[in-house]
Amino acid sequence: MDYSEKWGKDVDEAVRLALLELKVSIDEVDVIVLEESSKGFFGLGSKLAKVRVEKKKDDAAKKETKEVKETKDVKEANDVKETKEPKENIDEKKKQQRDIREHKSSEKQNEKRVEKKETREPQKRKRTERLEIERPENLVPTTDHPALLFITALAEKMELSLEVTAKQNEESLYIDIEGADSGTVIGKRGQTLDSIQYLASLVANKGKENYLRVVVDAENYRRKREKTLEQLAERLAGKVIKTKKTVRLEPMNPYERKVIHAKLQENGKVTTRSEGEEPYRRVVIELK
């Protein structure tokens, strides 16, 4: 691999992750900043940094030449060694090498079967899970929940024209935001809305023994975002089938990854999985 593109909370972290993947030092690469990071407003609507780290061509060429030379030297040494050994020993070694290759091939096939089984089992469980936007019917209005009061106070401090309402049951709390300034609390790709939801969840569960799931939505954004993600999933699945190449999506939050997985779990030609660590965890779409 001659280059790596990575996301990070700042440019330095993104570069560090790319260097780790390429297994090189900073002196051996050229760094291109694709997107600068941004802290946002009071931590809301923060933006990750993205960089492209490329190996310097001279270093890559030297490394390739060195690897070719080492391979050639090893081959010549093996050829010389084989000419000195009796034919019976050579045949026996070839047989042993063939047995080892067959054994490794069998092990790899078993590993693939296990991985495929592990991938399918979570997908089966997802069929019974309810997405965040699919609300149960037993919700009742609330006007004094701490999370609702927190968001209302936040809107007043930011001088935003918003109407905030909430409904809840024993397991979940749904908060809806409407008004002229709804776009401000949604942010780019819903990042600000996700941050507000995270803070509201902290407020709602502070000092509580039983976890309360909190969902914050604005102008039905999450339903619209879900449709956009489903269309994206179908389009990229078609691309994978056509090109037979794996596709890696940009980092997404758990809810958005769940939408992608759920949309493609019935597709007979592709499979999905998640890779990476939060907040850079992303969905991978590949052929079955």
C-alpha positions in Angstrom: 0.0 0.0 0.0 1.5 3.3 -1.1 -1.0 5.7 0.6 -3.6 5.8 3.4 -6.5 8.2 4.1 -7.5 8.6 7.7 -9.9 10.6 9.9 -9.0 12.0 13.2 -10.1 14.6 15.8 -7.2 16.7 14.4 -4.6 16.6 11.6 -1.9 15.2 13.9 -4.0 12.2 15.1 -5.2 11.4 11.5 -1.5 11.5 10.3 -0.5 9.2 13.2 -3.2 6.7 12.3 -2.1 6.7 8.7 1.6 6.2 9.6 0.6 3.2 11.8 -1.3 1.6 8.9 1.6 2.2 6.4 4.2 1.2 9.0 6.5 4.1 8.1 7.9 7.3 9.7 6.9 10.8 9.0 10.1 11.4 7.0 9.1 8.7 4.5 5.8 10.2 3.5 4.1 13.3 2.0 1.0 14.6 3.9 -2.0 16.1 2.2 -4.7 17.7 4.4 -8.1 16.9 2.8 -10.3 18.4 5.5 -9.4 20.5 8.5 -10.9 19.7 11.9 -13.3 22.1 13.7 -14.4 22.1 17.4 -17.8 23.6 16.6 -19.9 25.6 19.1 -19.4 24.5 22.7 -18.4 21.1 21.3 -21.5 20.8 19.2 -21.2 20.2 15.4 -17.5 19.3 15.7 -15.8 18.2 12.5 -13.1 15.6 12.1 -9.9 16.1 10.1 -9.0 14.0 7.1 -5.6 13.5 5.6 -4.0 11.5 2.8 -0.5 10.2 3.6 1.5 9.0 0.6 4.8 7.2 0.6 7.6 9.1 -1.1 8.2 7.6 -4.5 12.0 7.3 -4.0 11.6 5.4 -0.8 8.9 3.1 -2.3 11.2 2.4 -5.3 14.2 1.7 -3.0 12.1 -0.7 -0.9 10.7 -2.5 -3.9 14.2 -2.9 -5.4 15.5 -4.2 -2.1 12.6 -6.7 -1.8 13.2 -7.9 -5.3 16.9 -8.4 -4.7 16.3 -10.2 -1.4 13.8 -12.5 -3.1 16.3 -13.2 -5.9 19.1 -14.0 -3.4 16.9 -16.4 -1.5 15.8 -18.1 -4.7 19.4 -18.5 -5.9 20.4 -19.9 -2.5 17.6 -22.4 -2.6 18.5 -23.5 -6.1 22.1 -24.1 -5.1 21.0 -26.0 -2.0 18.6 -28.2 -4.0 21.4 -29.2 -6.5 23.5 -30.5 -3.7 20.8 -32.6 -2.1 19.8 -36.1 -3.2 16.8 -36.4 -5.4 15.0 -38.5 -2.8 15.3 -35.7 -0.2 14.0 -33.1 -2.7 11.0 -35.2 -3.5 10.3 -35.7 0.2 10.5 -32.0 0.9 8.2 -31.2 -1.9 5.7 -33.6 -0.6 5.9 -32.1 2.9 5.5 -28.6 1.5 2.4 -29.7 -0.5 0.9 -31.2 2.7 1.5 -28.0 4.6 -0.1 -25.9 1.8 -3.2 -28.2 1.8 -3.4 -28.0 5.6 -3.2 -24.2 5.6 -5.8 -24.1 2.8 -8.2 -26.3 4.8 -7.7 -24.0 7.9 -8.4 -20.9 5.9 -11.7 -22.4 4.6 -12.7 -23.3 8.1 -11.9 -19.8 9.3 -14.0 -18.3 6.5 -16.9 -20.5 7.3 -16.7 -19.4 11.0 -16.4 -15.7 10.0 -19.4 -16.0 7.7 -21.5 -17.6 10.4 -20.5 -14.9 12.9 -21.5 -12.2 10.4 -24.9 -13.8 9.7 -25.8 -14.2 13.3 -25.8 -10.5 14.2 -27.8 -9.8 11.0 -30.5 -12.3 12.1 -30.7 -10.5 15.5 -31.0 -7.1 13.7 -34.3 -8.3 12.1 -36.0 -8.2 15.5 -34.4 -4.9 16.6 -36.5 -1.7 16.4 -34.8 1.3 14.8 -34.7 4.5 16.8 -37.2 6.3 14.6 -39.8 3.5 14.9 -41.6 4.6 18.0 -43.8 2.4 20.1 -47.5 3.3 20.6 -47.5 3.5 24.4 -45.8 6.9 24.6 -47.3 9.6 26.8 -46.4 13.4 26.7 -44.1 14.8 29.3 -43.3 18.5 30.1 -40.9 18.3 33.0 -38.4 15.6 32.1 -34.8 16.8 32.9 -33.6 16.0 29.3 -36.4 18.1 27.9 -35.7 21.0 30.2 -32.0 20.7 29.3 -32.6 21.1 25.6 -35.1 23.9 26.1 -32.6 25.8 28.2 -29.9 25.2 25.6 -32.1 26.6 22.9 -32.8 29.7 25.0 -29.1 30.2 25.7 -28.3 30.0 22.0 -31.2 32.4 21.3 -32.8 29.9 18.9 -36.5 30.0 17.8 -37.5 26.4 18.6 -40.4 24.4 20.0 -39.4 21.4 22.0 -41.8 18.6 23.0 -41.3 15.1 24.4 -43.0 11.7 24.8 -41.9 8.8 26.9 -42.5 5.3 28.3 -40.5 3.2 30.8 -37.8 2.4 28.3 -37.5 5.4 25.9 -37.7 9.1 25.7 -38.4 10.8 22.3 -37.8 14.6 22.0 -38.9 16.5 18.9 -37.6 19.9 17.9 -39.4 22.2 15.4 -39.0 25.8 14.4 -37.2 28.3 12.2 -33.8 27.4 13.6 -34.1 23.6 13.4 -31.3 23.5 10.8 -28.9 24.9 13.3 -29.5 22.1 15.8 -29.3 19.5 13.0 -25.9 20.5 11.7 -23.9 18.9 8.9 -25.2 15.3 8.4 -26.9 15.5 11.7 -23.7 15.8 13.7 -25.0 18.6 16.0 -28.2 16.7 16.5 -26.3 13.6 17.5 -24.2 15.7 20.0 -27.4 17.1 21.6 -28.9 13.7 21.8 -25.7 12.4 23.5 -25.8 15.2 26.1 -29.6 14.7 26.6 -29.0 11.0 27.3 -26.3 11.9 29.9 -28.8 14.2 31.6 -31.7 11.6 31.5 -29.6 8.8 32.9 -27.6 10.6 35.5 -27.9 8.8 38.8 -30.4 6.2 37.3 -30.1 2.5 37.7 -32.2 1.5 34.6 -31.0 2.9 31.3 -33.4 5.2 29.4 -33.0 5.3 25.7 -33.1 8.9 24.4 -33.8 9.9 20.8 -33.7 13.6 19.7 -35.1 14.5 16.3 -35.7 17.8 14.5 -38.2 18.3 11.7 -38.3 14.6 11.1 -34.7 14.6 10.0 -33.9 11.1 11.1 -36.6 9.6 8.9 -35.3 11.6 6.0 -31.8 10.6 6.8 -32.8 7.0 7.0 -34.3 7.1 3.4 -31.1 8.8 2.2 -28.9 6.1 3.8 -31.1 3.3 2.4 -30.7 4.7 -1.1 -27.0 5.0 -0.6 -26.8 1.4 0.6 -28.6 0.1 -2.5 -26.5 2.2 -4.9 -23.2 1.1 -3.3 -24.4 -2.5 -3.2 -25.0 -2.3 -6.9 -21.5 -0.9 -7.4 -19.9 -3.8 -5.4 -21.8 -6.3 -7.5 -20.8 -4.7 -10.7 -17.1 -4.0 -9.9 -16.6 -7.0 -7.5 -14.7 -4.6 -5.3 -15.3 -4.0 -1.6 -16.6 -0.5 -0.6 -15.9 1.2 2.7 -18.3 4.0 3.7 -17.3 7.1 5.7 -17.4 6.8 9.5 -21.0 6.7 10.9 -22.6 6.6 14.3 -24.2 3.3 15.5 -27.7 4.3 14.4 -26.7 5.1 10.8 -24.6 1.9 10.6 -27.6 -0.1 11.7 -29.7 1.4 8.9 -27.2 0.3 6.3 -26.9 -3.2 7.8 -30.7 -3.6 8.0 -31.3 -2.4 4.4 -28.8 -4.9 2.9 -29.3 -7.9 5.2 -31.7 -9.5 2.7 -29.5 -8.8 -0.3 -28.4 -12.2 -1.6 -25.2 -11.0 -3.3 -23.5 -8.7 -0.8 -22.8 -8.8 3.0 -22.0 -6.0 5.4 -19.8 -5.6 8.5 -18.4 -2.9 10.6 -14.7 -2.1 11.2 -12.6 0.3 13.2 -13.1 2.0 16.5 -15.5 4.7 17.6 -15.9 7.4 16.5 -14.2 6.2 13.2 -16.1 3.0 12.9 -17.5 2.5 9.4 -19.6 0.0 7.4 -17.9 -2.3 4.8 -19.9 -3.7 1.9 -18.5 -6.7 0.1 -19.5 -9.7 -2.1 -20.7 -12.8 -0.3 
